[in-house]
């Protein structure tokens, strides 16, 4: 018997032969606990897949990854635009334990999802099971292909709910469960979602530079069709005029007001912006673009950045980066093996993935010491994470292994290099993954 979990199942995957590959340590843990209350929508409540309790992970070696897995989607209507992919996990479940109904009766459960053909183009319909309060409602809810991982559709089924709190579960019935599950809407009386169209484009976008590193945006609220509500806005940025908004240049999602302060800009740089509005159907057309140029670069004698984390004196909060994500592990870090270490909190956070830092404000061609702070807070063996690092185009670390260099997990290690600033007075430090994700906890330029 599968656990009674409120299961929203998202999958890229389909039935196929597992091919060679090495999976990272796992299984991972669910980010949600399934206890989050629903958000009110016309006629019922909405539950975000990211909040479900995800269980029964499988490692899919062909992608060297654990499923179910979390993904970002620019067309997600979740406030953080995070959804769950249940692909390649034959027994996966996603559970909500706090589905509240005002009265007993039949309700419509509508699932918003997206998937392309993925690794197995022969599969065009994916099945899921639905369980309510321990009773299997169906083992074969059908999810037809939408053609793209950013093209979302709804499928629905009528389910019985008790007055008060219910447990609803979507569960995989095979290794080809549905991918990119976004939200689950439960509406009264067997009524499907009434929203039928995307909002109009936001208007009146303006951009104003307020410092060497910040540009403030404001726009006019969008309107949505009858039965729809604008849930949030997405913000996009480029240094190229007339750019096409996409996931690669999106800098903010889940913005619920008509303003946004871009505090990640680089000094003396012109930026172009666009904004989209999102309702339950999807995203609007992009707004007319607006642009602004940040203030001149300040003269900087030294820099200390807490990569992936907040300000920890004397290190400032993460800035001057492009790309990557962040991690935060509150592990106790051994600082005994390094000279002049950063505060321990710096090593507990990090920026990871493929990313770069462009640190401005130095005299062109001037010589400075670049100190890179690392600590391996996740893997427990050498070879689990390796990456390359370059400074102004010169590779300074090749297949760098934090665990091997430090000799232990949760132990600080510092690598330092004397390099010249570029002809524009910048230090561009690039991190490129080799095995799993690159990682850096702190950067100093002295």
N, C-alpha and C positions, 0 to 999 in steps of 0.2 A: 504493500500500500504506500502510496506517496503521502508525504506529510501534508496536513492541511495548512497550506500557506496561501496567501493571496498572491497568485501567480500571474504576473504579466511576463510573457516570455518573448524575448527578442533574439532573433538569430540572423546572422549572415548565412549560417551554414546549411549544408545539405548533406544527404547521404553520400559517402565517398570512402575511398580507401585511405587510411591514415598513412601518411608518407613520412620520410625521415625528418628528424629535427630534434632539438633538445628543448624541453620546457623549462621555464624558470621555476624556482622553488615555489611551492604552493601546497594546497590550494589557497587562493586569496580569501579575504573575508568580505562579507556583504557590507556595503556602505550604509544601507538602510536597515531598519528593524521591523518594518511593516506596521508600525503603530501610529504613523502620522495621520492626522485627521484629514478628511477630504476638503477640497476647496469648493465653495459654492459656485455652481453654474446654473443657468436657467433650467429649472425642472429637476435638479439633482446635485450630484457632487462629482468632483474630478480628483483622481489619484495619480500622482506622478510615479512612473516606473522606477525612477532613481531612489524612491523612498521605500520600495518593497524589500522584504527580506529575501535575499537570493541564496539558494542552497543547491547542493548536489552539483558542484563544479566538475568539469572534465577538462583534461589538458589535451588540446588539439595540436598534435605535433607538427602537422603540415604548416601551421602558422606559428608554432612555438609559443602558444599563448593559452591561457585558461579561459574557459567559457562557463557560464555567462560572463560577459565583460561590459564595462562602461565605455560609452562613446559620446563624443560631442557632435551635435548636429545644428547647423545654422538655421534650419527650419523647424527645430523642435519648439514646442510651446511650453516646455518646462521652464521655470524661471531661470535655471542655470544652463538650459539647453543640453543637459546630460540625459541620455537614455540608455537602455540596457539591451544588449545583444545576446540572445539565448542560443545562438548557433553552436553546432558541434558539441552539444551536451545532451546526451540522450535522456537523462533523468532530471534535467534542470527544473527547478521550481522558482517562482517568484510570488511572494505572499504579502497580502495586506490583511491584518487582523482587526482593523478598526473601520470597517465599512458600515456606516450607520444608515438605517432606513427609518423613516418616521412611522410607517405602518407596515404590516405584513402584506405581501402580495407580489405580483410580477413586476419586474423592472427590466429596462434595457441596459445591457452591458455593452458598451461600444469601445473598441480598442483602436487607437490611432497608431499606425505602423508604416514602415517603408522597407522595401528590399529590392535589390537588383539581382541579377542572375548569380553573381558571386562565383565561387569556384566550380559550381556544378550547374551549367546553363540549361541542362535538360529539365530541371525542376522549376515549374512555374506556379505551383500552389503548395503552400506549406500548412501542415495541420498543427493544432494545439488542442489540449484538453482544458476543460473548465470544471472546477470543483467549488461547490458552495456549501459551507458548514458541514464538510465531510462527505458530501454526496456528489458523485461525478455527474455533471449535467451533460457533458459531451466529451468524447474522446477524439472528435474530428471536426473542430471548428476550423473552417477553411480561410486561409489568407492568400489571396491571389497576388502575384507579382505586381509591384507598382512601377517597375522599370528603372528605378534610381533610388539610391539610399537617401536622397533628399526630397523625394516625392512621396508625400504621405496620403494615406487613405484610411477610412474607417471601415471596419466590419463589426457587426453587432449580433447579439444573441439575447434572447429573453431568459432571465434567471429569476428564481424565487428567493426573496429575502424575508427574514423575520423582522418584526419591529424591534428596534434597538441595534445592537452591535452584531455584525456578521463577519465571517471569515471567507474570503473569496480567493481562489487560487487559479492561476494559469500554469499548466505543466506541459513539459515536452512529452510527446508520445513516440518520438524517433529522433535521430540525429539531424533532422532537417527542419527543426522548428523555425518559427518566424523570426526575422531579424529586425533590429531597430524599433523596438516597442517604445512608444513615447508616453502616452497617457491612457488611462482607463476612465471613461465617463459612465456613471450610473445615473439614469434618469427614470423618473416615475412613470408608471402606467404603460410600460413598453414603448415609450416614445423615443425615437432615435434623435441624435443631435440635430438641432434646427439650423445651425450656422451653415451657410451655403457658399460663402465667398470670402476672399481675402480683403483686408482693409485697403483704403486708398493710400497713396504715398504721403508720408509726412511733408508738410510745407514749411516755408519760411526758415530753412536751416541757415544759421549764422555761426561763424567761427571767430573767436577773439583770443589772441595771444595775451596771456597775463604774466608770463615769465619766460625764462630761457628754456623751461622744460614743461610748460603747461599751456594748453589751449582749451578754452571753454566753449561748449556747443549748446545751442538752444534751437528749438524748432516748435512748430505748431502741431497740436495733437491731431492724429489721424482719426477718421471715422470708419466704422465697420458696417457691413450690411445688416439688415434687420435680423435679429436673432443672434448676432455675433457681438463680441466684445474684444477690443484691442487688449491683449494680455501684456505685451511688452514690446520694446524696441531693440533692434540690433544696430550697432554702430560700426562703420567701416572706415579705414584710413589708408591712404597711399601717398607717396611722394610724386605720383604721376597724375596729371590732370586727366579727367575723363575716364578714370579707371573703372573696371567692372567689379562691383562688390561680390565677394566670394568668401568662403571659409578661410582662405589663405591670408586675407587682409582684414578680417573681422577683429576688432579690438575690444568689443564689449557686447554682451548679450544679457537678456533679462532686465533691461533698464525699464523701470515702471514709471518714470517721470519724463518730462519733455526737455530734459537737459542732461548733459554729461560733461564731466571735466576730464580731459585727457592729460594725465600727469606723467605720461611715459614718453613724451616727445623729446627730441634731441634739439639742442640749441642751434639757432641760426639756420633753421630748416623750414621749408615751406611744405605744409601738409594739406591734402585735399580729403574731404570727408563726405560720407553719405549715410543716410539712416533709413532703415526699413521698419515697418510696423508688422506685428504678428498677431493673428487671432487663431482660433481652433482649426481653421482650414489651412492656414499657411501664412507666408510672408507677402507683404505688399511689394509693388514696384519700388525701386530706390528713389529717394528724394533727389531734388536738384542738388548738385554738389556745392559745397562751400569750402573756402581755403583760408589759411592764415599762416604767418611766418613767426616762429618763436623768436624771442629776444636774443641778442648777441650772446655768445658764449662767455662765461666768466673765466677769468684767469684762475687756474686751479694749481695749487702747489702739491697736493696729495689727495688721494681718494681712498676711502674705505667703505666697501659695499657688502651688506649682508645678503648674499644671493638667496632668493626665494623666501626671505623673511622680513620682519619689521626692523625698525631702528633699534639697535643694541649698542649704546655708546661705547666706543667712538664710531662704530659702524652705522652708516645710514641705511634706511630701508632700501630694498631692492630697486634698482633703477638702471637706465641706459641699456636694457636688454631688448632682444628681439627673438621671439620663438621660445620653445620649451614650456615646461610646466613646473610646478613646485611640489616639494615633499616636506613633511614636518614630522620628525620622529623624536619624541621627548626622551631619548636615551641618554644615559650618563656617558660623557665622552672623556676618554683618557687623554690629557694634554701633556703628559710627561715627556713625550718623545720629540717635542718641537720647541724651538726658541721663539719667544715673543708671540705666543699663540693669540688668536682672537678669543673673545669671551665664549664660554661653552655654548651659549644659546645660538651663536653663529653656526656651529657645526651641527646643530640639531635641525636646521632647515637647509634647503638647497634648491637650486634650479636644476632641472634634469631634462634630458632629451637631446635634440639637436638645436642649438641656440648660439647666439653671439652677444657680446657686449661691445658697444661703441662708446668709449669714455672720452669726452672732449675736454678742451680747455688748457692743453699744454702747449708750450712753445714748440713750433715745428722743428723736428729733428733733435729735440732735447732728449737727454738720456735719463731714464728712471728705472727703478727696480719694480718689477711686477711680482707680487706675492699671491699665489693661489692657494686657498685653504680647502682641504678635503677631509671627509670622514665617511667611511662606509658604514651606514646605519641599517642596511637591509640584508645584504648577502653575507654569508658566513664562510666563503671559501674563495681562494684565488681563482682568477679566470672567469668569474661570474659577471664582472662588469669591466670592460676595457673601452678606451676611447682615445681620440687624438685631440690635441690642443695646438692652435696656432696663434701667434701674436703678429698683427700687421702682415699677415700672409706668410710668415715663417713658422714652420711647424716646430714646436718646442717640446712636445710630448707625443710619443708614438705608442699606441696600444697600452696606455697608462692604466694600471690596475691599482686602485686605491688600497684594497685589502692587502695585496702583496707588498706595496710600498710601506704601509704602516705596520704590517705584521699581525694585524688583528682587526676584528670588527670593533666599531665604536672607539677608534683611536685616531687622533688627529695626525695629519701629515701635511706639510707645506712644501710647495715647489716654488722657487723664485728664480727670476731671470732678469738680467739687465738688458733693456731694449730701448731703441729710440722711438720717440713719437713720430707719427706719420707727417707728411708734408702739410697736412691740415691741422696738426696738433692733436690728433686722436690716437687712442689705443684701441684697436679692434681685436678682440679676443674671441676666437671661434672654437666651439666644442662640437666634435663630430663623433657620434656613436659608432662603435665597432661591435661589441657584444653587449646587449641590453643598452640602457640609457647612459649617456654622459652625465656627469654630475659635478657641481662645484658649490661649496658652501660659503665662500667669501673671497673677495678680490680686493687687493690693495695695490695702488700705484703710488710709489713714494719718490 
